[in-house]
Amino acid sequence: MTPALPSQLEAAAEISRHAHVGAYATVVLEGAYEEAGDAGRFRVRPGDVLVHAPFSAHRDLVARARTLVLDLALPFDGRDWRARGRVADPDAIVRVAQRDPREAAARLIEAFEPLADSEADLPDLLARDLSDDPSLAIASWARAKGVSRETAWRHFRAAYDVDIAAYRGEARARRAWRMIVASRAALAEIAAATGFSDQPHMSRAVKALTGHTPGKWRRHVATSVQDGRRAAG
């Protein structure tokens, strides 16, 4: 088994928004950085852990100090991961990862202590509300916060390196994907529950985000369950 080793982030780097297919956790070992992604914006320090769900995207601003992190793959499934937490002994996780990354990930999940939500500036509040409700009306939301729609749009783009419309579309498609793989609800019901106009609309959005249609994901889940039962038998 290939060991998981710490990696160093380039000092003072501005890493543009980018996407990841698989789920993984990042353990901060040294230094600091700011990450703005699907779950909000976080400023992290040694001992902090950021959890990235499948098909997540984020941008990063790295501190000038030496910043060392450890990335560990997590199970690829539809669970709704808590985005930020801490571990009391990150060095212990590193030692285990050098011989068995899967065991290190399991220990990380077990030792994970959730922390408070993201920063609470205007764009972060909007990111949080969009993730909770992708159908949110931006103009009404902005008026309630005492700013114009254009101001909210501009501040969000500056903080998250993505337009509100794209962020909202990805959030809706990601929520639909989680329900598709984690539940047995009818696809039409999931489309309605996640704010799509109809099932074909949801199918196009999920395929654009994940590369596969909802029907193919359902078949994949069914095959995985059958394989697991055979292995158990």
ROSE-4610 file (N, C-alpha, C; in Angstrom, 1 decimal, always signed):
// ROSE-4610
residu = [M/M/M/T/T/T/P/P/P/A/A/A/L/L/L/P/P/P/S/S/S/Q/Q/Q/L/L/L/E/E/E/A/A/A/A/A/A/A/A/A/E/E/E/I/I/I/S/S/S/R/R/R/H/H/H/A/A/A/H/H/H/V/V/V/G/G/G/A/A/A/Y/Y/Y/A/A/A/T/T/T/V/V/V/V/V/V/L/L/L/E/E/E/G/G/G/A/A/A/Y/Y/Y/E/E/E/E/E/E/A/A/A/G/G/G/D/D/D/A/A/A/G/G/G/R/R/R/F/F/F/R/R/R/V/V/V/R/R/R/P/P/P/G/G/G/D/D/D/V/V/V/L/L/L/V/V/V/H/H/H/A/A/A/P/P/P/F/F/F/S/S/S/A/A/A/H/H/H/R/R/R/D/D/D/L/L/L/V/V/V/A/A/A/R/R/R/A/A/A/R/R/R/T/T/T/L/L/L/V/V/V/L/L/L/D/D/D/L/L/L/A/A/A/L/L/L/P/P/P/F/F/F/D/D/D/G/G/G/R/R/R/D/D/D/W/W/W/R/R/R/A/A/A/R/R/R/G/G/G/R/R/R/V/V/V/A/A/A/D/D/D/P/P/P/D/D/D/A/A/A/I/I/I/V/V/V/R/R/R/V/V/V/A/A/A/Q/Q/Q/R/R/R/D/D/D/P/P/P/R/R/R/E/E/E/A/A/A/A/A/A/A/A/A/R/R/R/L/L/L/I/I/I/E/E/E/A/A/A/F/F/F/E/E/E/P/P/P/L/L/L/A/A/A/D/D/D/S/S/S/E/E/E/A/A/A/D/D/D/L/L/L/P/P/P/D/D/D/L/L/L/L/L/L/A/A/A/R/R/R/D/D/D/L/L/L/S/S/S/D/D/D/D/D/D/P/P/P/S/S/S/L/L/L/A/A/A/I/I/I/A/A/A/S/S/S/W/W/W/A/A/A/R/R/R/A/A/A/K/K/K/G/G/G/V/V/V/S/S/S/R/R/R/E/E/E/T/T/T/A/A/A/W/W/W/R/R/R/H/H/H/F/F/F/R/R/R/A/A/A/A/A/A/Y/Y/Y/D/D/D/V/V/V/D/D/D/I/I/I/A/A/A/A/A/A/Y/Y/Y/R/R/R/G/G/G/E/E/E/A/A/A/R/R/R/A/A/A/R/R/R/R/R/R/A/A/A/W/W/W/R/R/R/M/M/M/I/I/I/V/V/V/A/A/A/S/S/S/R/R/R/A/A/A/A/A/A/L/L/L/A/A/A/E/E/E/I/I/I/A/A/A/A/A/A/A/A/A/T/T/T/G/G/G/F/F/F/S/S/S/D/D/D/Q/Q/Q/P/P/P/H/H/H/M/M/M/S/S/S/R/R/R/A/A/A/V/V/V/K/K/K/A/A/A/L/L/L/T/T/T/G/G/G/H/H/H/T/T/T/P/P/P/G/G/G/K/K/K/W/W/W/R/R/R/R/R/R/H/H/H/V/V/V/A/A/A/T/T/T/S/S/S/V/V/V/Q/Q/Q/D/D/D/G/G/G/R/R/R/R/R/R/A/A/A/A/A/A/G/G/G]
num = [1/1/1/2/2/2/3/3/3/4/4/4/5/5/5/6/6/6/7/7/7/8/8/8/9/9/9/10/10/10/11/11/11/12/12/12/13/13/13/14/14/14/15/15/15/16/16/16/17/17/17/18/18/18/19/19/19/20/20/20/21/21/21/22/22/22/23/23/23/24/24/24/25/25/25/26/26/26/27/27/27/28/28/28/29/29/29/30/30/30/31/31/31/32/32/32/33/33/33/34/34/34/35/35/35/36/36/36/37/37/37/38/38/38/39/39/39/40/40/40/41/41/41/42/42/42/43/43/43/44/44/44/45/45/45/46/46/46/47/47/47/48/48/48/49/49/49/50/50/50/51/51/51/52/52/52/53/53/53/54/54/54/55/55/55/56/56/56/57/57/57/58/58/58/59/59/59/60/60/60/61/61/61/62/62/62/63/63/63/64/64/64/65/65/65/66/66/66/67/67/67/68/68/68/69/69/69/70/70/70/71/71/71/72/72/72/73/73/73/74/74/74/75/75/75/76/76/76/77/77/77/78/78/78/79/79/79/80/80/80/81/81/81/82/82/82/83/83/83/84/84/84/85/85/85/86/86/86/87/87/87/88/88/88/89/89/89/90/90/90/91/91/91/92/92/92/93/93/93/94/94/94/95/95/95/96/96/96/97/97/97/98/98/98/99/99/99/100/100/100/101/101/101/102/102/102/103/103/103/104/104/104/105/105/105/106/106/106/107/107/107/108/108/108/109/109/109/110/110/110/111/111/111/112/112/112/113/113/113/114/114/114/115/115/115/116/116/116/117/117/117/118/118/118/119/119/119/120/120/120/121/121/121/122/122/122/123/123/123/124/124/124/125/125/125/126/126/126/127/127/127/128/128/128/129/129/129/130/130/130/131/131/131/132/132/132/133/133/133/134/134/134/135/135/135/136/136/136/137/137/137/138/138/138/139/139/139/140/140/140/141/141/141/142/142/142/143/143/143/144/144/144/145/145/145/146/146/146/147/147/147/148/148/148/149/149/149/150/150/150/151/151/151/152/152/152/153/153/153/154/154/154/155/155/155/156/156/156/157/157/157/158/158/158/159/159/159/160/160/160/161/161/161/162/162/162/163/163/163/164/164/164/165/165/165/166/166/166/167/167/167/168/168/168/169/169/169/170/170/170/171/171/171/172/172/172/173/173/173/174/174/174/175/175/175/176/176/176/177/177/177/178/178/178/179/179/179/180/180/180/181/181/181/182/182/182/183/183/183/184/184/184/185/185/185/186/186/186/187/187/187/188/188/188/189/189/189/190/190/190/191/191/191/192/192/192/193/193/193/194/194/194/195/195/195/196/196/196/197/197/197/198/198/198/199/199/199/200/200/200/201/201/201/202/202/202/203/203/203/204/204/204/205/205/205/206/206/206/207/207/207/208/208/208/209/209/209/210/210/210/211/211/211/212/212/212/213/213/213/214/214/214/215/215/215/216/216/216/217/217/217/218/218/218/219/219/219/220/220/220/221/221/221/222/222/222/223/223/223/224/224/224/225/225/225/226/226/226/227/227/227/228/228/228/229/229/229/230/230/230/231/231/231/232/232/232/233/233/233]
x = [+0.8/+0.0/+0.9/+0.6/+1.3/+1.1/+2.2/+2.0/+1.5/+0.8/+0.4/+1.3/+2.0/+3.0/+2.6/+3.1/+2.8/+3.3/+2.6/+3.1/+3.1/+4.0/+4.2/+3.5/+2.7/+2.0/+3.0/+3.0/+3.8/+3.5/+4.5/+4.2/+3.6/+2.6/+1.9/+1.3/+1.0/+0.3/-1.1/-1.6/-3.1/-3.5/-4.1/-4.5/-6.0/-6.2/-7.5/-8.4/-9.7/-10.7/-10.6/-10.6/-10.4/-11.3/-11.6/-12.5/-11.8/-12.4/-11.9/-13.1/-12.8/-13.8/-14.0/-13.0/-13.1/-13.2/-13.6/-13.7/-12.4/-11.9/-10.7/-10.6/-9.8/-9.6/-8.2/-8.0/-6.7/-6.4/-5.3/-4.9/-3.8/-3.9/-2.9/-1.9/-0.6/+0.5/+1.3/+1.6/+2.3/+1.7/+1.9/+1.5/+0.0/-0.5/-1.9/-2.3/-3.6/-4.1/-5.6/-6.1/-7.6/-8.2/-9.3/-9.9/-11.4/-11.8/-13.2/-13.8/-14.8/-15.3/-16.8/-17.2/-18.7/-19.3/-18.5/-19.1/-18.8/-18.2/-17.9/-16.5/-16.1/-14.7/-14.0/-12.9/-12.2/-10.8/-10.4/-8.9/-8.4/-7.5/-7.1/-5.6/-5.3/-4.0/-3.7/-2.5/-2.1/-3.1/-3.4/-4.3/-5.7/-6.0/-7.3/-7.4/-8.6/-8.9/-10.0/-9.8/-10.9/-11.3/-12.6/-13.2/-13.8/-13.5/-14.0/-14.8/-16.1/-17.0/-16.7/-17.2/-17.1/-17.6/-16.9/-17.2/-17.2/-16.3/-16.2/-15.3/-15.3/-14.5/-14.1/-12.9/-12.5/-11.3/-11.0/-9.8/-9.1/-7.8/-6.9/-6.0/-5.8/-4.8/-3.8/-2.6/-1.6/-0.8/-0.6/+0.2/+1.6/+2.4/+3.8/+4.7/+4.2/+5.0/+4.9/+5.9/+5.9/+4.6/+3.9/+2.6/+2.7/+2.5/+2.6/+1.2/+0.8/-0.5/-0.4/-1.4/-1.5/-2.9/-3.0/-4.3/-4.6/-5.8/-6.2/-7.5/-7.5/-8.8/-9.8/-11.0/-12.2/-13.1/-14.0/-15.0/-15.8/-16.0/-16.7/-18.2/-18.9/-20.3/-21.1/-22.4/-23.2/-23.4/-22.6/-22.8/-22.5/-23.1/-23.0/-21.9/-20.6/-19.5/-19.6/-19.1/-18.9/-17.6/-17.6/-16.5/-15.3/-15.4/-14.2/-14.1/-12.9/-12.8/-11.3/-11.0/-9.6/-9.3/-8.0/-7.6/-6.5/-6.6/-5.7/-4.2/-4.0/-2.6/-2.4/-2.3/-2.1/-0.8/+0.2/+1.4/+1.1/+0.2/-0.1/-0.8/-1.6/-2.2/-1.2/-0.2/+0.9/+1.6/+1.9/+2.7/+1.9/+0.6/-0.2/-0.3/-0.4/-0.6/+0.7/+1.8/+3.0/+3.0/+2.2/+2.2/+0.8/-0.2/-1.6/-2.5/-2.6/-3.5/-5.0/-5.5/-6.9/-7.1/-6.2/-6.3/-6.2/-5.3/-5.1/-6.4/-7.1/-8.3/-9.4/-9.4/-10.4/-10.1/-8.9/-8.5/-8.8/-8.6/-9.0/-10.5/-11.3/-12.7/-13.1/-12.5/-12.8/-12.4/-11.3/-10.7/-11.2/-12.0/-12.4/-13.3/-13.0/-13.8/-14.3/-15.6/-16.2/-15.9/-15.7/-15.5/-16.7/-16.7/-17.7/-17.7/-18.8/-18.9/-17.9/-18.0/-17.1/-17.1/-16.3/-16.2/-17.6/-17.9/-19.3/-19.4/-18.5/-18.6/-19.7/-20.1/-21.2/-21.2/-20.1/-20.0/-20.1/-19.6/-19.7/-21.1/-21.9/-23.3/-24.1/-23.7/-24.4/-24.1/-22.8/-22.4/-23.1/-23.2/-23.9/-25.4/-26.0/-27.5/-27.7/-26.8/-27.0/-26.8/-25.9/-25.7/-26.9/-27.6/-28.8/-30.0/-30.0/-31.2/-30.7/-30.4/-29.9/-30.9/-32.2/-33.2/-33.3/-32.5/-32.5/-32.5/-33.4/-33.5/-32.4/-31.4/-30.3/-30.7/-31.6/-32.0/-32.7/-33.6/-34.3/-33.3/-32.4/-31.4/-30.5/-30.1/-29.2/-30.0/-31.3/-32.0/-32.2/-32.3/-32.5/-31.2/-30.0/-28.7/-28.3/-29.2/-28.9/-27.9/-27.7/-26.8/-27.5/-26.9/-27.5/-27.1/-27.9/-27.6/-26.2/-25.9/-24.6/-23.4/-23.6/-22.6/-22.4/-23.5/-23.4/-22.7/-23.0/-22.4/-20.9/-20.5/-19.1/-18.3/-18.8/-18.1/-17.9/-19.0/-18.9/-17.9/-17.8/-16.9/-15.4/-15.2/-13.9/-13.4/-14.3/-14.0/-13.9/-14.8/-14.9/-14.4/-14.0/-13.5/-14.4/-15.7/-16.8/-18.0/-18.8/-20.0/-21.1/-22.0/-23.1/-23.9/-24.2/-25.0/-24.3/-23.0/-22.3/-22.2/-22.0/-21.9/-23.2/-24.3/-25.6/-26.0/-25.6/-25.9/-25.2/-23.9/-23.1/-23.7/-24.1/-24.6/-25.9/-26.7/-28.0/-27.7/-26.8/-26.5/-25.8/-24.9/-24.2/-25.2/-26.2/-27.2/-28.0/-28.4/-29.2/-28.4/-27.1/-26.2/-26.2/-26.0/-26.0/-27.3/-28.4/-29.7/-29.9/-29.3/-29.4/-28.7/-27.5/-26.6/-26.9/-27.5/-27.7/-29.1/-30.1/-31.5/-32.1/-33.3/-34.0/-35.2/-35.2/-36.3/-36.3/-37.5/-37.7/-36.9/-36.3/-35.6/-36.4/-37.7/-38.5/-38.7/-38.9/-39.0/-37.7/-36.6/-35.3/-35.2/-35.6/-35.5/-36.4/-37.6/-38.5/-37.9/-37.4/-36.9/-35.6/-34.9/-33.7/-33.8/-35.0/-35.3/-35.2/-35.1/-35.0/-36.4/-36.5/-37.8/-38.4/-37.6/-38.1/-36.9/-37.2/-36.2/-35.1/-35.5/-34.4/-33.5/-34.0/-33.2/-32.2/-32.6/-31.7/-30.7/-31.1/-30.2/-29.0/-29.4/-28.4/-27.4/-27.9/-27.0/-26.1/-26.7/-25.9/-24.8/-25.1/-24.1/-23.0/-23.4/-22.4/-21.4/-21.9/-21.1/-20.3/-20.9/-20.2/-19.7/-20.2/-19.8/-20.8/-21.8/-22.7/-24.1/-25.1/-26.5/-26.9/-28.0/-28.6/-28.9/-29.4/-29.7/-28.4/-27.3/-26.1/-25.6/-25.7/-25.3/-26.1/-27.4/-28.3/-27.8/-27.5/-27.0/-25.7/-24.8/-23.5/-23.7/-24.6/-24.9/-25.5/-26.4/-27.0/-25.9/-25.0/-23.9/-23.0/-22.7/-21.8/-22.4/-23.7/-24.4/-24.3/-24.6/-24.5/-23.1/-22.1/-20.7/-20.4/-20.9/-20.6/-21.2/-22.5/-23.1/-22.4/-21.9/-21.2/-19.9/-19.2/-18.0/-18.2/-19.4/-19.7/-20.1/-20.7/-21.1/-20.0]
y = [-1.2/+0.0/+1.2/+2.2/+3.4/+4.3/+4.7/+5.6/+7.0/+7.6/+9.0/+9.9/+10.8/+11.7/+13.1/+13.9/+15.3/+16.0/+17.1/+17.9/+19.4/+20.1/+21.5/+22.4/+23.4/+24.3/+25.5/+26.0/+27.1/+28.4/+29.0/+30.1/+31.3/+31.9/+33.1/+32.8/+31.5/+31.2/+31.5/+31.9/+32.1/+31.0/+30.0/+28.8/+29.0/+29.2/+29.5/+28.3/+28.6/+27.6/+26.4/+25.2/+24.0/+22.9/+21.9/+20.9/+19.5/+18.7/+17.4/+16.4/+15.2/+14.2/+13.5/+13.0/+12.1/+12.9/+12.2/+12.8/+12.7/+13.7/+13.6/+14.6/+14.4/+15.3/+15.8/+17.1/+17.8/+18.1/+17.5/+17.8/+18.8/+20.0/+21.0/+20.7/+20.6/+20.2/+21.4/+22.3/+23.5/+24.7/+25.9/+27.1/+27.4/+28.0/+28.4/+28.7/+28.7/+29.1/+29.4/+30.0/+30.3/+29.5/+28.8/+28.1/+28.5/+28.8/+29.2/+28.2/+27.4/+26.4/+26.1/+24.9/+24.6/+24.8/+24.6/+24.7/+26.0/+26.9/+28.3/+28.6/+29.6/+30.0/+29.8/+29.2/+28.8/+29.3/+29.8/+30.1/+29.0/+28.2/+27.1/+27.2/+26.4/+26.4/+25.0/+24.8/+23.4/+22.7/+21.4/+20.7/+20.7/+21.7/+21.8/+20.8/+20.4/+19.4/+20.0/+20.0/+20.4/+19.1/+18.8/+17.7/+18.1/+17.5/+17.8/+16.6/+16.9/+15.9/+15.6/+14.5/+14.3/+15.4/+15.7/+16.8/+18.2/+18.4/+19.7/+20.6/+21.9/+22.8/+23.9/+24.5/+25.5/+26.3/+27.5/+28.2/+28.4/+28.6/+28.7/+29.9/+30.5/+31.6/+31.1/+30.8/+30.3/+31.4/+31.1/+32.1/+32.2/+33.2/+33.3/+32.3/+31.8/+30.9/+29.5/+28.6/+27.3/+26.6/+26.0/+25.3/+23.9/+23.0/+21.6/+20.9/+20.1/+19.4/+17.9/+17.2/+15.8/+15.5/+15.0/+14.7/+13.2/+12.8/+11.4/+11.2/+10.2/+9.8/+9.3/+9.7/+9.3/+8.4/+7.7/+6.9/+7.7/+7.2/+7.9/+7.5/+8.3/+8.0/+9.3/+9.2/+10.4/+11.0/+10.7/+11.2/+12.7/+13.5/+14.9/+15.2/+15.3/+15.5/+16.8/+16.9/+18.2/+18.7/+20.0/+20.5/+20.8/+21.2/+21.6/+21.0/+20.6/+20.1/+20.1/+19.4/+19.3/+17.9/+17.6/+16.4/+16.8/+16.1/+16.4/+16.1/+15.0/+14.5/+14.3/+15.3/+15.2/+14.4/+14.4/+13.7/+12.2/+11.7/+10.3/+9.9/+10.7/+10.4/+10.3/+11.2/+11.1/+9.8/+9.4/+8.2/+6.9/+6.9/+5.8/+5.9/+7.1/+7.3/+6.8/+6.8/+6.3/+4.8/+4.1/+2.6/+2.2/+2.9/+2.5/+3.7/+4.3/+5.5/+5.3/+4.1/+3.8/+3.7/+3.1/+3.1/+4.5/+5.3/+6.7/+7.5/+7.3/+8.0/+7.5/+6.2/+5.7/+6.4/+6.5/+7.1/+8.5/+9.2/+10.6/+10.8/+10.0/+10.2/+9.9/+9.0/+8.7/+9.8/+10.4/+11.5/+12.9/+13.0/+14.3/+15.0/+16.2/+17.0/+18.2/+18.2/+19.3/+20.7/+21.7/+23.1/+23.9/+25.2/+26.1/+26.3/+26.9/+27.1/+28.1/+28.5/+29.3/+30.8/+31.6/+33.0/+33.6/+34.8/+35.3/+36.7/+36.9/+38.1/+37.9/+39.0/+39.0/+37.8/+37.6/+36.5/+35.1/+35.0/+33.7/+33.4/+34.4/+34.2/+33.8/+34.4/+34.1/+32.7/+32.3/+30.9/+29.9/+30.2/+29.3/+29.1/+30.3/+30.2/+29.6/+29.8/+29.1/+27.6/+27.2/+25.7/+25.1/+25.9/+25.4/+25.4/+26.4/+26.6/+27.1/+26.2/+26.7/+27.5/+27.5/+28.3/+29.7/+30.1/+31.4/+32.5/+33.5/+34.7/+35.7/+35.9/+36.8/+38.2/+38.8/+40.1/+40.3/+39.4/+39.5/+39.4/+38.4/+38.2/+39.4/+40.0/+41.2/+42.4/+42.6/+43.7/+43.4/+42.2/+41.9/+42.2/+42.1/+42.4/+43.9/+44.7/+46.1/+46.4/+45.6/+45.8/+45.6/+46.0/+45.8/+44.4/+43.9/+42.6/+42.6/+43.7/+43.8/+43.8/+44.4/+44.4/+43.0/+42.3/+40.9/+40.0/+40.2/+39.4/+39.7/+41.0/+41.4/+40.8/+41.0/+40.5/+39.0/+38.3/+36.9/+36.4/+37.0/+36.6/+36.8/+37.9/+38.2/+37.2/+36.7/+35.8/+34.4/+34.0/+32.5/+32.2/+33.2/+33.0/+32.2/+32.5/+31.9/+32.8/+32.8/+33.6/+32.9/+33.7/+33.1/+32.1/+32.3/+31.4/+30.0/+30.0/+28.8/+28.0/+28.8/+28.2/+27.6/+28.3/+27.8/+26.6/+26.6/+25.4/+24.2/+24.3/+23.2/+22.7/+23.6/+23.2/+22.4/+22.8/+22.1/+20.7/+20.6/+19.4/+18.4/+19.0/+18.2/+17.6/+18.4/+17.9/+16.8/+17.0/+16.0/+14.7/+14.8/+13.6/+12.8/+13.6/+12.9/+12.1/+12.7/+12.1/+10.9/+11.0/+9.9/+8.6/+8.8/+7.7/+7.3/+8.1/+7.8/+7.4/+7.5/+7.2/+6.4/+5.9/+5.2/+6.0/+7.3/+8.2/+8.2/+8.3/+8.4/+9.6/+9.5/+10.6/+11.8/+11.7/+12.8/+13.5/+12.8/+13.4/+14.1/+13.6/+14.3/+15.6/+15.5/+16.7/+17.8/+17.5/+18.5/+19.0/+18.1/+18.4/+19.3/+19.2/+20.0/+21.2/+21.6/+22.8/+22.8/+21.6/+21.6/+21.6/+22.2/+22.3/+20.9/+20.0/+18.6/+17.6/+16.4/+15.3/+15.5/+15.8/+15.9/+17.1/+18.2/+19.3/+18.8/+18.0/+17.5/+16.6/+15.8/+14.8/+15.5/+16.6/+17.4/+18.0/+18.5/+19.2/+18.2/+17.0/+16.0/+15.5/+15.2/+14.7/+15.8/+17.1/+18.1/+18.2/+17.9/+18.0/+16.7/+15.6/+14.3/+13.5/+13.8/+13.0/+11.9/+11.6/+10.5/+10.9/+10.3/+10.6/+10.0/+10.5/+9.9/+8.4/+8.0/+6.6/+5.7/+6.2/+5.4/+5.4/+6.5/+6.4/+5.4/+5.4/+4.4/+3.0/+2.7/+1.4/+1.0/+2.1/+1.9/+1.5/+2.2/+1.9/+0.5/+0.1/-1.2/-2.3/-2.1/-3.0/-3.1/-2.0/-1.9/-2.7/-2.6/-3.3/-4.8/-5.2/-6.6/-7.2/-6.4/-6.9/-7.0/-6.1/-6.1/-7.4/-7.7/-8.8/-10.1/-10.2/-11.4/-11.5/-10.4/-10.5/-10.9/-10.4/-10.8/-12.3/-12.8/-14.2/-15.1]
z = [+0.0/+0.0/+0.0/-0.9/-1.0/+0.2/+0.9/+2.1/+1.7/+2.6/+2.4/+3.2/+2.5/+3.1/+3.1/+4.0/+4.1/+2.8/+2.4/+1.3/+1.7/+1.1/+1.5/+0.4/+0.9/+0.0/-0.2/-1.4/-1.8/-0.9/-0.3/+0.6/-0.2/+0.4/-0.2/-1.5/-1.8/-3.0/-3.0/-4.2/-4.4/-5.4/-4.9/-5.7/-6.1/-7.4/-8.0/-7.7/-7.7/-7.5/-8.4/-7.8/-8.5/-7.9/-8.7/-8.2/-8.0/-7.1/-6.8/-6.9/-7.5/-7.6/-6.3/-5.8/-4.6/-3.3/-2.2/-0.9/-0.2/+0.5/+1.2/+2.4/+3.3/+4.4/+4.4/+4.7/+4.8/+6.3/+6.8/+8.1/+8.1/+8.8/+8.8/+9.8/+9.4/+10.3/+10.7/+9.8/+10.1/+9.2/+9.7/+8.9/+9.0/+7.9/+7.9/+6.5/+6.2/+5.0/+5.1/+4.1/+4.0/+2.8/+3.1/+2.0/+1.9/+0.7/+0.5/-0.5/+0.0/-0.8/-0.6/-0.8/-0.8/+0.6/+1.6/+3.0/+3.6/+2.9/+3.5/+3.3/+4.1/+4.1/+5.5/+5.5/+6.8/+6.8/+7.9/+8.2/+9.1/+8.7/+9.4/+9.9/+11.0/+11.6/+12.0/+12.5/+12.8/+13.7/+13.4/+14.1/+13.5/+12.7/+12.0/+10.9/+10.6/+9.6/+8.7/+7.4/+6.5/+5.7/+5.7/+5.0/+3.7/+2.6/+1.3/+0.8/+0.5/+0.0/-1.4/-2.0/-3.4/-4.3/-5.3/-6.3/-5.7/-4.7/-4.1/-4.9/-4.6/-5.3/-4.2/-4.4/-3.4/-4.0/-3.4/-3.7/-2.4/-2.5/-1.3/-1.3/-0.2/+0.0/+1.1/+0.7/+1.7/+2.4/+3.6/+4.4/+3.9/+4.4/+4.0/+4.7/+5.8/+6.6/+5.9/+6.3/+5.8/+6.2/+5.2/+5.5/+5.0/+5.9/+5.6/+5.9/+5.0/+5.1/+4.8/+5.3/+4.9/+4.4/+3.2/+2.5/+2.7/+3.1/+3.2/+2.5/+1.7/+1.0/+2.0/+1.7/+2.6/+1.7/+2.4/+1.6/+0.6/-0.6/-1.6/-1.5/-0.8/-0.6/-0.5/-0.1/-0.1/+1.3/+2.2/+3.6/+3.6/+4.4/+4.5/+5.6/+5.1/+6.0/+6.7/+8.0/+8.7/+8.1/+7.7/+6.9/+7.7/+8.9/+9.7/+11.1/+11.5/+12.8/+13.3/+14.3/+14.8/+15.3/+15.3/+15.9/+17.0/+18.1/+19.2/+18.9/+18.1/+17.9/+16.4/+15.6/+14.1/+13.8/+14.6/+14.3/+14.4/+15.2/+15.3/+14.0/+13.4/+12.2/+11.1/+11.1/+10.1/+10.2/+11.4/+11.6/+11.0/+11.3/+10.8/+9.2/+8.7/+7.3/+6.5/+7.1/+6.5/+6.2/+7.0/+6.7/+6.2/+6.5/+6.1/+6.0/+4.9/+4.7/+5.1/+4.8/+5.1/+6.6/+7.3/+8.8/+9.3/+8.7/+9.2/+9.0/+7.8/+7.6/+8.6/+8.9/+9.9/+11.3/+11.7/+12.9/+13.0/+11.8/+11.7/+11.9/+11.3/+11.4/+12.9/+13.5/+14.9/+15.9/+15.6/+16.5/+16.1/+15.0/+14.5/+15.5/+15.9/+16.8/+16.0/+15.7/+14.8/+15.5/+14.6/+15.0/+14.5/+14.9/+14.5/+13.0/+12.5/+11.1/+10.6/+9.3/+8.6/+9.1/+8.5/+8.7/+8.5/+9.1/+9.0/+8.3/+7.3/+6.5/+5.5/+4.9/+3.9/+2.9/+2.2/+1.3/+1.9/+3.1/+3.8/+4.3/+4.7/+5.1/+3.8/+2.7/+1.4/+1.0/+1.1/+0.8/+1.6/+2.9/+3.8/+3.5/+3.2/+2.9/+1.5/+0.6/-0.7/-0.6/+0.2/+0.4/+1.1/+2.0/+2.7/+1.8/+0.9/+0.0/-1.3/-2.3/-3.6/-4.4/-3.9/-4.6/-4.1/-3.2/-2.6/-3.6/-3.4/-4.3/-3.8/-4.7/-4.3/-4.0/-4.9/-4.7/-3.3/-3.0/-1.7/-0.5/-0.7/+0.4/+0.6/-0.5/-0.4/+0.2/-0.1/+0.5/+2.0/+2.4/+3.9/+4.6/+3.9/+4.5/+4.3/+3.7/+3.5/+2.4/+1.4/+0.3/-1.0/-2.1/-3.4/-3.9/-4.8/-5.4/-6.0/-6.7/-7.3/-6.3/-5.2/-4.1/-3.6/-3.3/-2.8/-3.9/-5.1/-6.2/-6.3/-6.2/-6.3/-5.1/-3.9/-2.7/-2.7/-3.2/-3.2/-4.2/-5.4/-6.4/-5.9/-5.2/-4.7/-3.6/-2.8/-1.7/-2.2/-3.1/-3.5/-4.9/-5.6/-7.0/-7.9/-7.7/-8.6/-8.5/-9.6/-9.6/-8.7/-8.2/-7.4/-8.1/-9.4/-10.2/-10.3/-10.6/-10.7/-9.3/-8.3/-6.9/-6.6/-6.8/-6.5/-7.3/-8.6/-9.4/-9.0/-8.6/-8.1/-6.8/-5.9/-4.6/-4.8/-5.7/-6.0/-6.5/-7.5/-8.1/-7.1/-6.3/-5.3/-4.3/-3.8/-2.9/-3.5/-4.8/-5.5/-5.6/-5.9/-6.0/-4.7/-3.6/-2.3/-2.1/-2.4/-2.2/-3.1/-4.3/-5.3/-4.8/-4.2/-3.8/-2.4/-1.6/-0.2/+0.2/-0.7/-0.4/-1.6/-1.3/-2.3/-2.9/-2.6/-3.1/-4.6/-5.1/-6.6/-7.1/-8.3/-8.9/-9.1/-9.4/-9.6/-8.3/-7.2/-5.9/-5.5/-5.8/-5.4/-6.2/-7.5/-8.3/-7.7/-7.3/-6.7/-5.4/-4.5/-3.2/-3.3/-4.4/-4.5/-5.4/-5.8/-6.5/-8.0/-8.6/-10.1/-10.7/-11.9/-12.5/-12.8/-13.1/-13.4/-13.4/-13.6/-13.5/-14.6/-15.8/-16.9/-16.5/-15.9/-15.5/-14.5/-13.5/-12.5/-13.1/-14.0/-14.7/-15.4/-16.1/-16.8/-15.9/-14.8/-13.8/-13.1/-12.7/-12.0/-12.9/-14.2/-15.1/-15.4/-15.5/-15.7/-14.5/-13.3/-12.1/-11.9/-12.1/-11.7/-12.9/-14.1/-15.3/-15.6/-14.7/-15.0/-14.6/-15.2/-15.0/-13.6/-13.1/-11.9/-12.0/-13.2/-13.4/-13.3/-13.8/-13.8/-12.3/-11.6/-10.2/-9.4/-9.7/-9.0/-9.3/-10.5/-10.9/-10.3/-10.1/-9.5/-8.0/-7.3/-5.9/-5.8/-6.6/-6.6/-6.8/-7.7/-7.9/-6.8/-6.2/-5.0/-3.8/-3.6/-2.5/-2.8/-4.0/-4.3/-4.2/-4.6/-4.4/-3.0/-2.1/-0.7/-0.1/-0.5/+0.0/-0.4/-1.6/-2.0/-1.2/-1.0/-0.2/+1.2/+1.8/+3.2/+3.3/+2.2/+2.2/+2.0]
